[in-house]
Amino acid sequence: MPAVRGRAHRKSPTGAPTVPLQGRVSVEARDAARAAADELGLSIAGYLEALVLADAEQRIIRRPEHLYRQEAMTA
């Protein structure tokens, strides 16, 4: 049973193993994360995972339109 009514148990969508990730934040940041997770029906861990992956997609990982492509080389 989830700790918060209406919140789903955390499961990896791929069935891959999960690992702990820990950090310290202000009480306000924790409360904001908890409220956002509640609103989405997620655990805080699920919310943080979604947040990190969305940010990585926006900032770090190349989007499909920027995939590597073979460049023509001249001799």
N, C-alpha and C positions, 0 to 999 in steps of 0.2 A: 504494500500500500504506500503510495506517495506521501511525503510529509505534508504537502499542501493539497487540499481537496481540489480535484479538477486538473491537477498537473500529472502528466504522463511519466512513467518510469523512463529513465535514460537508457537508450539502446543505440548502439552503433548501427547506422543504416547498412553498412557493408558486412557487419558481423566481425569486423576487425577488432583486435584487442584495444582497449583504451588505457591511457596512462594518466597519472595525476599531473596537474598543473596548478601551481600555487603562487599567489602573490598577495601583497598587502595593499589595500586601498582604504580611502576614507570611509567613514560610516555613511556619508551621503552617497558615495559611489556604490557601495554595497546595497543600500536601500533602493537606489535607482535601478541597479541590475535586477534585484529581486522583484521590483514592481514591473519592469519590462518583461521578465520571464513569466511572471504570473499572468500578465496581459496576453501573452502568446501561448500560455498553457505549457511552458517548457520548464525544465529544471534550470537552475542557474548555470550548471555545467553545460547544458544544451544550448542555452542562450549565449554563453561566452564562446562556445565552439562556433556557432553560427556567425557571431560578430567577428571573430578572428578570421574565419574563412572568407567572409564577405569583404573585409578590409584587405586581406591578402589578394583577393581577386582584383580589387580596384587598384591597388598600389604596387604589387610585386609581380604577380603571375601575369604572363603575357595573355592577352585575350585572343580568341580565335582569329580575329582580323589581323593580328600581329604575329602570326606563326612564323617560325623560321622558314625561309625559302632559299632555294638554290640561286645564287647569283651567277650571272654569266661572267666568265673570266676571259680576258683577251690575252693573247700571247705576246 
